[in-house]
Amino acid sequence: MSALVRNVPVRHRLGTGEFMPSDRSTIPPLQYVNVIGYGPEYQRHPGGPGCGETLFDSPLSAAQCFPEPGLVYRRGVVEHGYQVAVRDLVVVVAGPLAMPSGVQYLRADHRTGEESVRIIVFAVRADNGDQCSISTCSPDGPDLKYLRRDDVHGYVLRRGDVIVSAEGGVAVDRELLRRAVFAARPATEAELRRVPPTTPPGDRYDRLRRWLR
């Protein structure tokens, strides 16, 4: 895990740092299920023997078809799933990797995808409140609280008139977050000089406009 030492209060400024595992292979894949219902107004075409109708807008429209009793299983390059006819609807239930519109179901334990291993270190002025207003917090030492939400946990540390927080996904080790909130510190002048300059304000579409011309 990257060192968690940057972008906390610098004099009168407060900063935020976001950290991910340096070894990308340790990030769990995003797991979900999408449920989409297609009405009769959606364009359809025959799916072949036993495959029912295929929806042009479906994430499984180009997937290979495997008929099953009362269902059609489709397996594609980036997603696989089932489709079933319900009255005048065709319902598609599809899983990773793409994310089409519809109703999405994620794992109940929140241990999936980048957010489950992401760590965010930030600071706010004490008079602006702290994360305990939206979390369940419990004391864990002088000026220190452990916080928990459904998909996040971490620590909140009071430092004078500033509150420092280190929050991570549920797959992040609790002790790592505790060390992070104590290790967080203001950036040095040398570190600030290494920060790339901010992009000057301008029209975000300038490059696209020039390319089109």
N, C-alpha and C positions, 0 to 999 in steps of 0.2 A: 504494500500500500504506500502511496506517495506520502512524504512527510507533510504533516498538517500544521504548517507554521505561518502561512501567509494570509494577508488581507483580513486582519482583525483591526481594532481601533488604531488609527494613526492620528495622534493629536485630536483635532476636532472632527475628524472624518471617521466614519465607520465603514467597514468593508465586508465582503463575503468571499469565501473560497469554496469551490466545489471540487471534490476529489473522487477518482475512480481507481479501481485496482490497476496497477501497471501491467499485470498479466491479464490480457483481455479474455483468455480462455477460462478464467475463473468466474466470468460473468454468466449467470444462468440464463438460458434462452427464455424469451418471452413466451408464456403459455396462456392460451385463451381459446375461447370458442365463440364464434359469431353466429347469430341466428337471424336470417333475413327471409321475409315473406314477399314474394313477387305476385302482384295481381295480374288479371288478364290483360291489362294495358301494356305490359312489358312484352317486347318482341321475343318470340320463341321459334324454335325450329326442331324438327324431329331429331331425337338423340340416338337413333339406331334401335335394333331389336332389343326389347326389354328395358330400354333406357329412358323411356318417357320423353318428355319435352326438355329441351335445353334452353336456358335463359341466356341471351347475349350479354346481359349485364352481370351475370353471376360470376363470382371468383372461380367457379369450377366449370365455366362454359367450355374451356378447351381441355378439360381433364379427361383421362381415360375412364370409361364406364364399365362398372361391374354390377349387373343386376343381382339383387337379393330379394327374398320374399317380402313384398310390400315396400321395398326401399330400393334406392339406386345409390351405390357407393361410387364416388369419383375420386381418382387420384391424379393430381397434377404435379408440376415441378415445384411450386412454392406452397401449395395448399392441398389438403384433401378433406373429404367430408361426405355427407349424405344429403340427398334431396328426396322429398316425398310430396306427393300431390294431396292437398287438403281442400276439398271442394274445388273452387276455381283458383286456388292459390297453388304455387309451387314453393315449398319451404326448403331453404338450403341451410344446412348447419356445417360450417367450415372452420378449420383450425389452421395454425401457423403456416406460412410466414407473413403474408400480406395482411392488411387490416382494412377490409371493406366496411362500408357503412352497415348499420344494423344494431342488434343488441349484443353486447360483448360481455362475456363471463370470464373473469380472471380467477386464478386460484384463491381460495379463501384465506390461505396463510400468507399471501403476499410475497412468497419467496420465488419470484419469477421476474426476469428482465433486469435492466440496468438499475432501476430505482431501488431494487432490493439490496444492492451493494453500494449505492452512492452515499457519500458523506458530504454534508454541507456545514461549514463553519461560518458563523456570522455573528454580528454584534448589533445591539440596539441600545439606545440610552434608556436608563431605568425608568425615566418618567414617561416613556412610550409604551410601557408594559413589557411583558415577555411571553414566551410560548406557552406558559402554563395556563394562559387564558383560554387556549384551545386544546389543551392536552391534559392528561392525568399526571400529576406530579407528586413525587414523594421525596422527603428530605434524605440526603445521602452524605451528610457532613456539613461543616460550616459553609454557609453561602452557596451550597451545592444542592441541586435537585435532579432527580432522575425523572425523565418525562416519557410518556408512552401514548401513542395513538395506534390505530389499527395497523397502519402500514409504516410507521416511523417510531424510532425510540432514540434516546440520547440524553444529553446532560445540559443543564443550564447553570451557569456560574456567575454569581454577582461579584463584580470588581469595582468597588466604589460606585460611581454613577453610571456604570456601563454593565450590561448583562451580555455575557458571551454564551453562545449556544453551539453545540456540536451534535448534529442530528444525522442519523443514518437509516438505511433500510433495515428491515427486520433480519436480514442475513448478515448484518455487520455485527461483529463481536462487541458486546457491551463494554468490556474493559478497554478496548481500543478507543471507543468514543469517550470514555472517562479520561484516558490519557490525552486525547486530542483537545478536550476543552481546557485542560490545564496547560498544555503546551502552546496553545494559540497565543500569539503575541503581535505587537505592532511590527509592520515591515520596516526594515532599516532603510536609510537613504540610499545605500548601495543597491538594495533590492528594488527600490522604486525606480532607480535609473535604468534597470534592466527591463522594465515593463514597456512593451511596445507602445508607441504613441497612439492616442485615440484617433480613429478615422474622422476627418473633418466632416461636419454635417453637409448634406447635399441630397440630391435626388437619387433615391435608391435604384431607380430604373435607368440611370444615365448609361451604364454599361450595356444594358439590353437595347436601349434606343440606338446607341452607336453601332452595335452589332447588326441590328436590323437595317440600318441605313447602308 
